[in-house]
């Protein structure tokens, strides 16, 4: 028997324990083969059997070696609670159980001497959200009757691009009384009010990214829903850059500029313009931090697309040489507009913070009218990799900060000029339509979502410490890995089908929420339609309090 020392790692120190019933196990090996974290392994236990063959006790004993499945006790190969072993076991002989007495946060830091990193969302608070404390309380009934959600035609489009006020539109009345164009207007794309958020081809497996791209194309070309997908930081495959499907893609550039060498070189051969450019300044899950792709996920094709060696890829916390809003407008916005000959809207993405309104106010007053969108990402947003301390303890909730930005624009009479797009924990309950509708009533033109897309594909992680191992490259569902054996667990066509079906269901649910308040178009700024049962929430958001 091995001697256990007090400082040795045991199952009691880990966040999950393995429940194992040897009497039900047939030793088929499915669980150990399926566990991508190598958190369980076949072992041999020495068992003692005692018996008596006479009328009086004459104990006899013998020892035998019995094969079993045991939990690996290691801070490297520990159980993340994904439940894949339980899913593949034909006899319900094994599964993870949460260890409420875990010492993992302490043990990991003590033994590794390094900051804890993981993916997913913050894991501290409960499930009650501000959005869950609001209801759609203004129902049209008599003088402004409700609409028929099944038969009425709804305008489900949101702007991506700068909207000029009437007095600044470049039109004039000609001598013949006809309206004539007298100048250049900022480019505007009218798209579906839900954008598939920025997740790079390095953060996601190539099969997952392909499935999302297939779903986007199908929704546009077969379903008539002009959904757009953001590439994330890290570039795009050249064959997509040269295809007609590029028009459904919003290209993102972040502080690392990964992948943009390929994009620039492909520009002369592009047959379509991208849907837009998104300049990432910050991210809600880890504000003040740059992107992080750990070396175990930097596979050969990622190295080729990004033009980097196999190493940890860390983006700087800010764009080098851009230290003011004025510089951002003059350099990045103007240069990207010029690169695409002012045909493509350019937007900015920032993390929600105490300074968000100041940034938004400055952009609204931009005399060039060049900023095509303000993407605001809240603390509940997800990420593929971040330091846990950043995930859990930095950032700002999205709801009140979105409301502040909208009211600031309204005070100046400039609401709607720079479209507001919001994200950060939307769809946490699985119902994105309701969350998006409430955000629009508070001032958003649209929303963007990422984590929910992964859950549509089969992600088993949650916000209570289950899995969240996106950063390791060992995703058991094949979604956030570059390991070929794991990635092939994922069926891209099934991913695309699930996303398409969810968007079709969500589109119906949007209409079911718009119809009762009598809106044929998106309810942007319709805060009068919302009520709250929480006095503090009602006062903060300036909506009606009910009890």
PAFI-321767 format. One record per residue (C-alpha): residue number from 1; residue in three letters; x, y, z. Coordinates in Angstrom, 3 decimals. Each point is the difference from the previous one (the first is absolute). Example, Ala and Ser with C-alpha at 12.3 -4.5 7.8 and 13.67 -1.06 7.14 Angstrom:
REM PAFI-321767
PT  num  residu        px        py        pz
PT    1     ala    12.300    -4.500     7.800
PT    2     ser     1.370     3.440    -0.660
END
This chain:
REM PAFI-321767
PT  num  residu        px        py        pz
PT    1     unk     0.000     0.000     0.000
PT    2     unk     1.291     3.442    -0.946
PT    3     unk     0.658     2.443     2.805
PT    4     unk    -2.114     3.142    -0.311
PT    5     unk     1.557     3.275     1.057
PT    6     unk    -2.061     2.950     1.157
PT    7     unk     1.099     2.132    -2.973
PT    8     unk    -0.829    -2.611    -2.638
PT    9     unk    -2.896     0.831    -2.290
PT   10     unk    -3.057    -2.171     0.633
PT   11     unk    -3.517    -0.118    -1.390
PT   12     unk    -1.125     2.126     2.954
PT   13     unk     2.113     2.883    -1.323
PT   14     unk    -1.502    -0.051    -3.506
PT   15     unk    -3.192     1.748    -1.180
PT   16     unk    -1.633    -3.253    -1.153
PT   17     unk     0.051    -3.551     1.317
PT   18     unk    -0.623    -3.070    -2.113
PT   19     unk    -2.943    -2.188     1.010
PT   20     unk     0.823    -3.575    -0.979
PT   21     unk    -1.999    -3.207     0.517
PT   22     unk     2.227    -3.004    -0.691
PT   23     unk    -2.963    -2.388     0.160
PT   24     unk    -1.556     1.652    -3.072
PT   25     unk     3.229     0.512    -1.951
PT   26     unk     0.767    -2.435    -2.835
PT   27     unk     3.448     1.521    -0.629
PT   28     unk    -0.905     0.868    -3.573
PT   29     unk     2.432     2.939     0.081
PT   30     unk    -2.438     2.545    -1.476
PT   31     unk     0.423     2.458     2.852
PT   32     unk     3.803     0.056     0.022
PT   33     unk     0.106     0.278    -3.798
PT   34     unk    -2.480     2.895    -0.013
PT   35     unk     1.570     2.035     2.837
PT   36     unk     2.043     2.672    -1.779
PT   37     unk     1.531     1.213     3.279
PT   38     unk     1.408    -3.425     0.952
PT   39     unk    -1.659     0.467     3.362
PT   40     unk    -0.888    -3.688     0.352
PT   41     unk     2.169    -3.018    -0.669
PT   42     unk    -0.196    -3.812     0.303
PT   43     unk     1.646    -1.267     3.162
PT   44     unk     0.351    -3.281     1.867
PT   45     unk    -1.139    -0.298     3.610
PT   46     unk     1.088    -2.706     2.438
PT   47     unk    -3.098    -1.563     1.540
PT   48     unk    -0.199    -2.428     2.966
PT   49     unk    -2.698    -2.672     0.043
PT   50     unk    -0.753    -1.795     3.352
PT   51     unk    -2.191    -3.115     0.269
PT   52     unk    -0.626    -3.125     2.122
PT   53     unk    -0.927    -3.504    -1.240
PT   54     unk    -0.686    -1.763     3.353
PT   55     unk    -2.820     0.145     2.520
PT   56     unk     2.194     1.976     2.322
PT   57     unk     1.834     3.120    -1.030
PT   58     unk     3.280    -0.959    -1.600
PT   59     unk     0.745     3.093    -1.999
PT   60     unk     2.002    -0.341    -3.153
PT   61     unk     1.092     2.839    -2.171
PT   62     unk     1.511     0.662    -3.367
PT   63     unk     1.014     3.068    -1.932
PT   64     unk    -0.820     0.866    -3.561
PT   65     unk     0.766     2.807    -2.449
PT   66     unk    -3.168     1.749    -1.209
PT   67     unk    -0.001     2.463    -2.930
PT   68     unk    -1.884     3.242     0.746
PT   69     unk    -0.280     3.605    -1.200
PT   70     unk     1.632     2.554     2.288
PT   71     unk     0.109     3.780     0.113
PT   72     unk     3.357     1.586    -0.803
PT   73     unk     1.156     2.190     2.865
PT   74     unk     1.829     2.839    -1.704
PT   75     unk    -0.392     3.742    -0.456
PT   76     unk     0.823    -0.471    -3.674
PT   77     unk    -2.229    -2.944    -0.902
PT   78     unk    -2.955     0.632     2.243
PT   79     unk    -3.705    -0.516    -0.634
PT   80     unk    -1.795     3.094    -1.352
PT   81     unk    -3.459    -1.490     0.517
PT   82     unk    -0.864    -0.079    -3.717
PT   83     unk    -1.938    -3.263     0.417
PT   84     unk     1.244    -1.596    -3.227
PT   85     unk     0.881    -3.205     1.893
PT   86     unk    -3.562    -0.200     1.286
PT   87     unk    -1.369     0.664    -3.482
PT   88     unk     1.927    -2.846    -1.657
PT   89     unk    -0.325    -2.588     2.804
PT   90     unk    -2.613    -2.608    -1.010
PT   91     unk    -0.614    -1.090     3.609
PT   92     unk    -0.096     3.266     1.970
PT   93     unk     3.043    -1.177     1.939
PT   94     unk     1.918     3.266     0.074
PT   95     unk    -0.537     3.755     0.111
PT   96     unk     1.270     3.221     1.566
PT   97     unk    -1.283     1.427     3.283
PT   98     unk     0.667     3.558     1.119
PT   99     unk     2.328     0.256     3.012
PT  100     unk    -1.356     2.825     2.137
PT  101     unk     3.061    -0.154     2.252
PT  102     unk     2.514     0.434    -2.798
PT  103     unk     3.373     1.595     0.736
PT  104     unk     0.824     0.307    -3.681
PT  105     unk     0.319     3.828    -0.196
PT  106     unk     2.628    -0.099     2.757
PT  107     unk     1.785    -3.219    -0.976
PT  108     unk     0.388     1.027    -3.643
PT  109     unk     1.605     3.320     0.837
PT  110     unk     2.257    -1.569     2.635
PT  111     unk     1.297    -2.820    -2.184
PT  112     unk     0.141     1.739    -3.391
PT  113     unk     1.177     3.435     1.108
PT  114     unk    -1.974     1.512    -2.856
PT  115     unk    -3.259     1.814    -0.597
PT  116     unk    -3.011    -2.285    -0.564
PT  117     unk    -1.302     0.152    -3.565
PT  118     unk    -3.223    -1.342    -1.461
PT  119     unk    -2.749     0.714    -2.501
PT  120     unk    -3.731     0.612     0.297
PT  121     unk    -1.639     2.763     2.038
PT  122     unk     0.352     1.270     3.534
PT  123     unk    -0.975    -2.645     2.558
PT  124     unk    -0.716     2.009     3.161
PT  125     unk    -3.584     1.227     0.091
PT  126     unk    -3.283    -1.852     0.018
PT  127     unk    -2.424    -0.317    -2.892
PT  128     unk    -2.210     3.032     0.775
PT  129     unk     0.701     2.699    -2.567
PT  130     unk    -1.237     3.544    -0.486
PT  131     unk    -1.719    -1.077    -3.216
PT  132     unk    -1.992    -2.595     1.967
PT  133     unk    -1.413     2.773     2.207
PT  134     unk    -1.642     1.715    -2.967
PT  135     unk    -3.188    -0.862    -1.838
PT  136     unk    -1.714     1.300    -3.118
PT  137     unk    -2.858     1.745     1.745
PT  138     unk    -1.511     2.374    -2.546
PT  139     unk    -2.463    -1.960    -2.117
PT  140     unk    -1.928     1.670    -2.833
PT  141     unk    -3.695    -0.797     0.270
PT  142     unk    -2.557     2.633    -1.092
PT  143     unk     1.047     3.252    -1.678
PT  144     unk     3.305    -1.520    -1.177
PT  145     unk    -0.890    -3.681    -0.464
PT  146     unk     2.518    -2.796     0.083
PT  147     unk     1.274    -1.452    -3.254
PT  148     unk    -0.415    -3.536    -1.298
PT  149     unk     3.399    -1.632     0.420
PT  150     unk    -0.796    -2.698    -2.569
PT  151     unk    -1.402     2.173    -2.795
PT  152     unk     1.469     3.453     0.450
PT  153     unk     3.143     1.072    -1.885
PT  154     unk     2.786     1.114     2.311
PT  155     unk     3.092     2.056    -0.777
PT  156     unk     2.768    -1.958     1.746
PT  157     unk     3.012     1.975    -1.200
PT  158     unk     2.602     1.897     2.018
PT  159     unk     2.620     2.457    -1.310
PT  160     unk     3.718    -0.719    -0.087
PT  161     unk     1.539     3.291    -1.100
PT  162     unk    -0.241     3.725     0.771
PT  163     unk    -3.520     1.448    -0.315
PT  164     unk    -0.048     3.664    -0.975
PT  165     unk    -2.702     2.338     1.347
PT  166     unk    -2.380     1.375    -2.675
PT  167     unk     1.749     3.349    -0.191
PT  168     unk     3.338    -1.586    -0.893
PT  169     unk    -1.187    -2.408    -2.690
PT  170     unk     1.892     0.658    -3.267
PT  171     unk    -3.062     0.727    -2.111
PT  172     unk    -1.389     3.075    -1.689
PT  173     unk    -2.990     0.812    -2.158
PT  174     unk     0.969     0.455    -3.648
PT  175     unk    -1.375     2.476    -2.509
PT  176     unk    -2.541    -2.572    -1.153
PT  177     unk    -1.222    -0.518     3.559
PT  178     unk     1.631    -3.392     0.356
PT  179     unk     2.182    -1.047     2.897
PT  180     unk     3.670    -0.099    -0.970
PT  181     unk     3.015    -1.354     1.860
PT  182     unk     2.435     2.794     0.838
PT  183     unk     2.718    -1.807     1.979
PT  184     unk     1.213    -3.171     1.660
PT  185     unk    -2.071    -1.633     2.742
PT  186     unk     1.537    -2.420     2.530
PT  187     unk    -0.519    -3.672    -0.952
PT  188     unk    -2.811    -1.757     1.894
PT  189     unk    -0.891    -3.690     0.041
PT  190     unk    -3.509    -0.937     1.105
PT  191     unk     0.340    -3.373     1.666
PT  192     unk    -1.693    -2.369     2.425
PT  193     unk     0.061     1.375     3.577
PT  194     unk     2.001    -2.973     1.326
PT  195     unk     3.637    -0.308    -1.082
PT  196     unk     1.957    -3.206     0.589
PT  197     unk     2.738     1.373     2.235
PT  198     unk     3.717     0.101    -0.605
PT  199     unk     1.570    -3.438     0.552
PT  200     unk     3.218    -0.625    -1.868
PT  201     unk     1.003    -2.987    -2.055
PT  202     unk     2.691    -0.641     2.620
PT  203     unk    -2.312     0.154     3.007
PT  204     unk    -2.439    -2.339    -1.787
PT  205     unk     0.825    -3.244    -1.763
PT  206     unk     0.002     0.179    -3.783
PT  207     unk    -3.091    -2.242    -0.093
PT  208     unk    -1.913     2.242     2.417
PT  209     unk     0.968     3.162    -1.906
PT  210     unk    -1.029    -1.652    -3.257
PT  211     unk    -3.352    -1.007     1.490
PT  212     unk    -0.716     3.579     1.125
PT  213     unk     0.977     1.355    -3.434
PT  214     unk    -2.257    -2.565    -1.707
PT  215     unk    -2.919     1.001     2.246
PT  216     unk     0.560     3.694    -0.787
PT  217     unk    -0.035    -0.624    -3.746
PT  218     unk    -3.111    -2.210     0.233
PT  219     unk    -1.917     2.530     2.102
PT  220     unk     0.717     2.683    -2.612
PT  221     unk    -0.509    -1.940    -3.199
PT  222     unk    -2.730    -2.478     0.924
PT  223     unk    -1.854     1.563     2.929
PT  224     unk     0.137     3.681    -0.941
PT  225     unk     1.472     1.057     3.352
PT  226     unk     2.943     2.416    -0.571
PT  227     unk     2.060    -1.343     2.901
PT  228     unk     3.636     1.058     0.212
PT  229     unk     2.914    -1.829     1.608
PT  230     unk     3.092     1.658     1.472
PT  231     unk     3.330    -1.647    -0.776
PT  232     unk     1.626     0.679     3.355
PT  233     unk     3.646     0.902     0.382
PT  234     unk     2.228    -2.315    -1.999
PT  235     unk    -0.761     0.328    -3.685
PT  236     unk    -2.098    -1.903    -2.498
PT  237     unk     0.811    -2.856    -2.408
PT  238     unk     1.064     1.341    -3.406
PT  239     unk    -2.655    -2.018    -1.841
PT  240     unk    -2.691     1.796     1.990
PT  241     unk     1.590     3.411    -0.656
PT  242     unk    -0.203    -0.682    -3.749
PT  243     unk    -3.538    -1.416     0.074
PT  244     unk    -3.436     1.584    -0.329
PT  245     unk    -0.711    -0.962     3.618
PT  246     unk     2.324     2.728     1.294
PT  247     unk    -2.975     2.388    -0.136
PT  248     unk    -1.475    -1.787     3.043
PT  249     unk     3.177     0.458     2.054
PT  250     unk     1.008     2.871     2.285
PT  251     unk     3.803     0.052     0.137
PT  252     unk     1.490     0.813     3.383
PT  253     unk     3.353     1.593     0.713
PT  254     unk     1.323     0.036     3.550
PT  255     unk     3.187     1.265     1.564
PT  256     unk     2.035    -3.025    -1.156
PT  257     unk    -0.960     0.554    -3.677
PT  258     unk     0.152    -3.792    -0.459
PT  259     unk    -0.986    -1.185    -3.474
PT  260     unk    -0.187     3.436    -1.593
PT  261     unk     3.044    -0.540    -2.162
PT  262     unk    -1.983    -2.667    -1.882
PT  263     unk    -3.105     2.162    -0.165
PT  264     unk     1.902     2.953    -1.487
PT  265     unk     1.684    -2.225    -2.582
PT  266     unk    -3.366    -1.492    -1.010
PT  267     unk    -1.706     3.377    -0.521
PT  268     unk     0.723     0.234    -3.764
PT  269     unk    -1.644    -3.411    -0.512
PT  270     unk    -3.104     0.596     2.137
PT  271     unk    -3.172    -0.279    -2.074
PT  272     unk    -2.163     1.287     2.863
PT  273     unk     0.507     2.558     2.749
PT  274     unk    -0.260    -1.213     3.596
PT  275     unk    -3.127     0.974     1.927
PT  276     unk     2.075     2.280     2.197
PT  277     unk     3.155     0.511     2.015
PT  278     unk    -0.035    -0.262     3.791
PT  279     unk     2.909     1.547     1.886
PT  280     unk     0.300    -1.761     3.347
PT  281     unk     1.200     2.325     2.746
PT  282     unk    -1.268    -2.033     2.956
PT  283     unk    -1.937    -3.113     0.989
PT  284     unk    -2.560    -0.313     2.775
PT  285     unk     1.360    -3.260     1.402
PT  286     unk     3.474     1.444     0.584
PT  287     unk     0.005     3.801    -0.353
PT  288     unk     3.452     1.523    -0.080
PT  289     unk     1.497    -3.271    -1.284
PT  290     unk     0.942    -0.963    -3.540
PT  291     unk    -0.905    -3.264    -1.688
PT  292     unk     1.601    -3.280     1.093
PT  293     unk     0.434    -3.175    -2.040
PT  294     unk     2.129    -2.550     1.816
PT  295     unk     2.640    -1.950    -1.909
PT  296     unk    -1.805    -3.332     0.219
PT  297     unk    -2.671     1.446    -2.327
PT  298     unk     2.420     1.552    -2.512
PT  299     unk    -0.147    -2.821    -2.555
PT  300     unk     1.669     0.083    -3.427
PT  301     unk    -2.978     1.567    -1.786
PT  302     unk    -0.292     2.661     2.727
PT  303     unk     3.695     0.806    -0.426
PT  304     unk    -0.546     0.392    -3.747
PT  305     unk    -3.075     2.237     0.291
PT  306     unk     1.519     2.206     2.705
PT  307     unk     3.583    -0.110    -1.271
PT  308     unk     1.464    -0.997     3.376
PT  309     unk     2.084    -2.838     1.517
PT  310     unk    -1.410    -2.494     2.509
PT  311     unk    -0.030     2.037     3.199
PT  312     unk    -2.399     1.711     2.396
PT  313     unk    -1.603     2.830    -1.990
PT  314     unk    -0.695     3.035     2.161
PT  315     unk    -1.450     3.168    -1.468
PT  316     unk     1.028     3.283     1.648
PT  317     unk    -2.602     1.560     2.322
PT  318     unk    -0.386     2.920    -2.412
PT  319     unk     0.688     0.920    -3.620
PT  320     unk     3.568     1.266    -0.222
PT  321     unk     0.122     3.636    -1.084
PT  322     unk    -3.683     0.638     0.716
PT  323     unk    -0.309     1.677     3.371
PT  324     unk    -2.984     2.268    -0.531
PT  325     unk    -3.404    -0.070    -1.606
PT  326     unk     1.136     2.630    -2.507
PT  327     unk     2.910    -2.186    -1.130
PT  328     unk    -2.305    -2.995    -0.340
PT  329     unk    -2.370     1.943    -2.241
PT  330     unk     2.671     1.657    -2.107
PT  331     unk     2.267    -3.015    -0.465
PT  332     unk    -1.877    -3.282     0.247
PT  333     unk    -3.485     0.995    -1.080
PT  334     unk     1.156     2.148    -2.899
PT  335     unk     2.605    -2.521    -1.154
PT  336     unk    -2.422    -2.926     0.038
PT  337     unk    -2.666     1.997    -1.773
PT  338     unk     2.538     1.054    -2.609
PT  339     unk     1.256    -3.583    -0.430
PT  340     unk    -3.469    -1.094    -1.095
PT  341     unk    -0.672     3.278    -1.856
PT  342     unk    -2.594     1.142     2.575
PT  343     unk    -2.371    -2.848    -0.909
PT  344     unk     0.282    -1.899     3.322
PT  345     unk    -1.195     1.238     3.420
PT  346     unk     2.616     0.026     2.763
PT  347     unk    -1.074    -0.463     3.644
PT  348     unk     1.734    -0.151     3.358
PT  349     unk    -0.362    -2.567     2.791
PT  350     unk     0.743     0.959     3.604
PT  351     unk    -0.453    -1.565     3.408
PT  352     unk    -2.763     1.481     2.126
PT  353     unk     1.565     2.104     2.736
PT  354     unk    -0.465     3.170     2.007
PT  355     unk     1.514     1.932    -2.939
PT  356     unk    -2.190    -1.460    -2.776
PT  357     unk    -2.319     3.009    -0.202
PT  358     unk     2.929     2.411    -0.360
PT  359     unk     1.381    -2.053    -2.893
PT  360     unk    -3.418    -0.211    -1.648
PT  361     unk    -0.636     3.743     0.378
PT  362     unk     3.278     0.814    -1.714
PT  363     unk    -0.741    -2.370    -2.867
PT  364     unk    -3.503     1.426    -0.456
PT  365     unk     1.504     3.467    -0.393
PT  366     unk     2.529    -1.237    -2.589
PT  367     unk    -0.143     2.608    -2.806
PT  368     unk     1.043    -2.564    -2.641
PT  369     unk    -3.143    -2.108     0.574
PT  370     unk     2.296    -2.974    -0.429
PT  371     unk    -0.863    -2.247     2.977
PT  372     unk    -2.510    -2.596    -1.189
PT  373     unk    -0.934    -1.686     3.253
PT  374     unk     0.724    -0.206     3.713
PT  375     unk     0.221    -3.606     1.208
PT  376     unk    -0.216    -0.145     3.790
PT  377     unk     0.980    -3.255     1.732
PT  378     unk    -0.949    -0.653     3.637
PT  379     unk     1.616    -1.944     2.821
PT  380     unk    -2.056    -3.149    -0.636
PT  381     unk     1.508    -0.453    -3.455
PT  382     unk     1.895    -3.198    -0.726
PT  383     unk     3.559    -0.581    -1.181
PT  384     unk     2.182    -2.830    -1.227
PT  385     unk     2.826     0.771     2.419
PT  386     unk     0.590     2.491     2.786
PT  387     unk     1.482     0.294     3.456
PT  388     unk    -2.686    -1.092     2.445
PT  389     unk     0.529     3.060     2.185
PT  390     unk    -0.886     2.196    -2.998
PT  391     unk    -3.024    -2.098    -0.899
PT  392     unk    -1.470     0.097     3.473
PT  393     unk     0.966     3.428     1.285
PT  394     unk     0.308     2.569    -2.812
PT  395     unk    -2.579     1.594    -2.224
PT  396     unk    -3.408     1.584     0.105
PT  397     unk    -3.507    -1.437    -0.457
PT  398     unk    -1.401     0.812    -3.414
PT  399     unk    -3.597     1.072     0.728
PT  400     unk     0.509     3.278     1.869
PT  401     unk     2.971     1.046    -2.128
PT  402     unk    -1.934    -0.514    -3.229
PT  403     unk    -2.833     2.069     1.455
PT  404     unk     2.440     2.749     0.986
PT  405     unk     1.418     0.192    -3.523
PT  406     unk    -3.450     0.165    -1.581
PT  407     unk    -1.231     2.702     2.393
PT  408     unk     3.204     2.001    -0.582
PT  409     unk    -0.663    -0.026    -3.737
PT  410     unk    -3.668     0.870     0.570
PT  411     unk     0.972     3.007     2.118
PT  412     unk     1.994     1.329    -2.974
PT  413     unk    -2.705    -0.893    -2.499
PT  414     unk     2.413    -2.422    -1.689
PT  415     unk    -1.602    -3.366     0.819
PT  416     unk     0.247    -2.496    -2.832
PT  417     unk     2.835     1.785    -1.795
PT  418     unk     2.560    -2.548     1.206
PT  419     unk    -1.758    -3.372     0.312
PT  420     unk     0.366    -1.578     3.434
PT  421     unk     0.670    -3.747     0.088
PT  422     unk     0.080    -1.744     3.384
PT  423     unk     1.220    -3.329     1.379
PT  424     unk     1.150    -1.621     3.204
PT  425     unk    -1.956    -2.939     1.404
PT  426     unk    -2.980     0.338    -2.331
PT  427     unk    -1.802    -3.294    -0.524
PT  428     unk     1.383    -1.467     3.226
PT  429     unk    -3.342    -1.667     0.679
PT  430     unk    -0.216    -1.276    -3.574
PT  431     unk    -2.560     2.655    -1.026
PT  432     unk     1.909     2.549    -2.060
PT  433     unk    -3.110     1.548    -1.574
PT  434     unk    -1.316     1.275     3.342
PT  435     unk     3.395     1.352     1.090
PT  436     unk     0.613     1.703    -3.352
PT  437     unk    -3.490     1.524    -0.014
PT  438     unk     0.512     1.538     3.448
PT  439     unk     3.409     1.360    -0.997
PT  440     unk    -1.547     1.623    -3.072
PT  441     unk    -2.690     1.602     2.130
PT  442     unk     2.810     1.467     2.115
PT  443     unk     1.724     1.454    -3.069
PT  444     unk     1.945    -2.681    -1.872
PT  445     unk    -0.387    -0.222    -3.774
PT  446     unk     1.045    -3.626     0.179
PT  447     unk     1.964    -2.578     1.973
PT  448     unk     2.863    -2.395    -0.620
PT  449     unk     0.531    -3.394     1.608
PT  450     unk     2.779    -2.587     0.155
PT  451     unk    -0.275    -2.400     2.933
PT  452     unk    -3.576    -0.914    -0.928
PT  453     unk     1.179    -1.007    -3.482
PT  454     unk     2.393    -2.500     1.611
PT  455     unk    -2.831    -1.392     2.109
PT  456     unk    -2.068    -0.499    -3.158
PT  457     unk     2.890    -2.097    -1.306
PT  458     unk     0.123    -2.184     3.118
PT  459     unk     2.244     1.833     2.484
PT  460     unk    -0.322    -1.671     3.405
PT  461     unk     1.498     2.859     2.036
PT  462     unk    -2.018     2.285     2.238
PT  463     unk     0.398     3.003     2.291
PT  464     unk     0.263    -2.084     3.165
PT  465     unk     3.460    -1.425    -0.538
PT  466     unk    -0.835    -2.846    -2.357
PT  467     unk     2.679    -0.630    -2.645
PT  468     unk     1.074     3.560    -1.030
PT  469     unk     3.172    -1.543    -1.458
PT  470     unk    -0.157     1.812    -3.349
PT  471     unk     3.554     1.258     0.533
PT  472     unk     1.561    -3.464     0.308
PT  473     unk    -0.659    -1.186    -3.542
PT  474     unk    -1.596    -3.150     1.467
PT  475     unk    -3.683     0.845    -0.541
PT  476     unk    -1.913    -3.275     0.442
PT  477     unk    -2.683     1.132    -2.463
PT  478     unk     2.488     0.874    -2.760
PT  479     unk    -1.052     3.670    -0.021
PT  480     unk     3.071     1.847     1.320
PT  481     unk     2.803    -2.401    -0.857
PT  482     unk     2.521    -0.426    -2.793
PT  483     unk     0.635    -3.679     0.827
PT  484     unk    -1.193    -1.948    -3.023
PT  485     unk    -1.450    -2.936     1.955
PT  486     unk    -2.033     2.328     2.222
PT  487     unk    -1.074     2.375    -2.791
PT  488     unk    -1.424    -2.930    -1.976
PT  489     unk    -2.477    -0.653     2.808
PT  490     unk    -1.828     3.051    -1.352
PT  491     unk    -2.193    -0.223    -3.099
PT  492     unk     0.116     3.396    -1.811
PT  493     unk    -3.274    -0.687    -1.797
PT  494     unk    -1.786    -0.745     3.273
PT  495     unk     1.490     3.190     1.475
PT  496     unk    -1.327     1.998    -2.959
PT  497     unk    -3.419    -1.653     0.263
PT  498     unk    -0.307     0.784     3.722
PT  499     unk     0.970     3.653    -0.514
PT  500     unk    -2.411     0.427    -2.907
PT  501     unk    -2.864    -1.582     1.941
PT  502     unk     0.699     2.181     3.045
PT  503     unk    -0.006     3.189    -2.087
PT  504     unk    -3.265    -0.980    -1.688
PT  505     unk    -1.587    -0.631     3.403
PT  506     unk     1.430     3.266     1.350
PT  507     unk    -1.399     1.924    -2.967
PT  508     unk    -3.497    -1.243     0.841
PT  509     unk     0.495     0.914     3.655
PT  510     unk     1.082     3.532    -0.942
PT  511     unk    -3.269     0.467    -1.850
PT  512     unk    -1.992    -1.412     2.912
PT  513     unk     1.548     2.692     2.221
PT  514     unk    -0.331     2.856    -2.515
PT  515     unk    -3.641    -0.704    -0.814
PT  516     unk    -1.503     0.622     3.486
PT  517     unk     1.576     3.479     0.261
PT  518     unk    -1.194     0.919    -3.495
PT  519     unk     3.463     0.320    -1.569
PT  520     unk     0.572    -0.906    -3.633
PT  521     unk     3.691     0.875     0.272
PT  522     unk     2.622    -0.622     2.648
PT  523     unk    -0.948     1.662     3.329
PT  524     unk     3.188     2.062     0.359
PT  525     unk    -0.358     2.358     2.973
PT  526     unk    -3.500    -1.233     0.905
PT  527     unk     0.771     0.041     3.740
PT  528     unk    -3.680     0.780     0.615
PT  529     unk    -0.710    -3.628    -0.940
PT  530     unk     2.045    -1.297     2.945
PT  531     unk    -0.893    -0.279     3.677
PT  532     unk     2.031    -1.283     2.924
PT  533     unk    -0.920    -1.606     3.285
PT  534     unk     3.265     1.281     1.488
PT  535     unk    -0.128     3.641     1.117
PT  536     unk     3.764     0.481    -0.264
PT  537     unk     0.066    -1.367    -3.557
PT  538     unk    -2.982     2.127    -1.019
PT  539     unk     1.573     3.182     1.393
PT  540     unk     3.422    -0.695    -1.512
PT  541     unk    -1.342    -0.755    -3.483
PT  542     unk    -2.808     2.590     0.125
PT  543     unk    -2.792    -2.478    -0.673
PT  544     unk    -3.307    -0.561     1.775
PT  545     unk     0.025    -1.729     3.387
PT  546     unk    -2.810    -2.490     0.638
PT  547     unk    -0.942    -2.182     2.943
END
